[in-house]
């Protein structure tokens, strides 16, 4: 039994000593090493009407000590995600605003909708992304 305790105690000491090779240096650092680069957050690098591409770059130390970039990228898909104003893609919003000229409008999407002040007497107009005007009236 005494031999078992000595063997276990010897193993514990051996494991403890092997973990203390870099005395005085905090874990994960070595003398003269540069601190690791912070992780970059994902950012949008490309967008179109129905998708947006997210990307971030992380760095890994190569065998010869140089930093090797790794690009992580994914594409998010959704119908009507953006609408185009001029040459710029903007985020679509599902909101109807009061129009100062009277009525209401939903203009922050691929299709614009205009509603009259009195929905029973006026015309609802939809403008498609390619510029077609569709009109509708309630009966």
Secondary structure in CASP SS format (residue, H / E / C, confidence):
PFRMAT SS
TARGET T0000
AUTHOR 0000-0000-0000
METHOD secondary structure of the structure
MODEL  1
X C 1.00
X H 1.00
X H 1.00
X H 1.00
X H 1.00
X H 1.00
X H 1.00
X H 1.00
X H 1.00
X H 1.00
X H 1.00
X H 1.00
X H 1.00
X H 1.00
X H 1.00
X H 1.00
X H 1.00
X H 1.00
X C 1.00
X C 1.00
X C 1.00
X C 1.00
X C 1.00
X C 1.00
X C 1.00
X C 1.00
X C 1.00
X C 1.00
X C 1.00
X C 1.00
X C 1.00
X C 1.00
X C 1.00
X C 1.00
X C 1.00
X C 1.00
X C 1.00
X C 1.00
X C 1.00
X C 1.00
X C 1.00
X C 1.00
X E 1.00
X E 1.00
X E 1.00
X E 1.00
X E 1.00
X E 1.00
X C 1.00
X C 1.00
X E 1.00
X E 1.00
X E 1.00
X E 1.00
X E 1.00
X E 1.00
X E 1.00
X E 1.00
X E 1.00
X E 1.00
X E 1.00
X C 1.00
X C 1.00
X C 1.00
X C 1.00
X C 1.00
X E 1.00
X E 1.00
X E 1.00
X E 1.00
X E 1.00
X E 1.00
X E 1.00
X E 1.00
X E 1.00
X E 1.00
X E 1.00
X C 1.00
X C 1.00
X C 1.00
X C 1.00
X E 1.00
X E 1.00
X E 1.00
X E 1.00
X C 1.00
X C 1.00
X E 1.00
X E 1.00
X E 1.00
X E 1.00
X C 1.00
X C 1.00
X C 1.00
X C 1.00
X C 1.00
X E 1.00
X E 1.00
X C 1.00
X C 1.00
X C 1.00
X C 1.00
X C 1.00
X E 1.00
X E 1.00
X E 1.00
X C 1.00
X C 1.00
X C 1.00
X C 1.00
X C 1.00
X E 1.00
X E 1.00
X E 1.00
X E 1.00
X C 1.00
X C 1.00
X C 1.00
X C 1.00
X C 1.00
X C 1.00
X C 1.00
X C 1.00
X E 1.00
X E 1.00
X E 1.00
X E 1.00
X C 1.00
X C 1.00
X C 1.00
X C 1.00
X C 1.00
X E 1.00
X E 1.00
X E 1.00
X E 1.00
X C 1.00
X C 1.00
X C 1.00
END
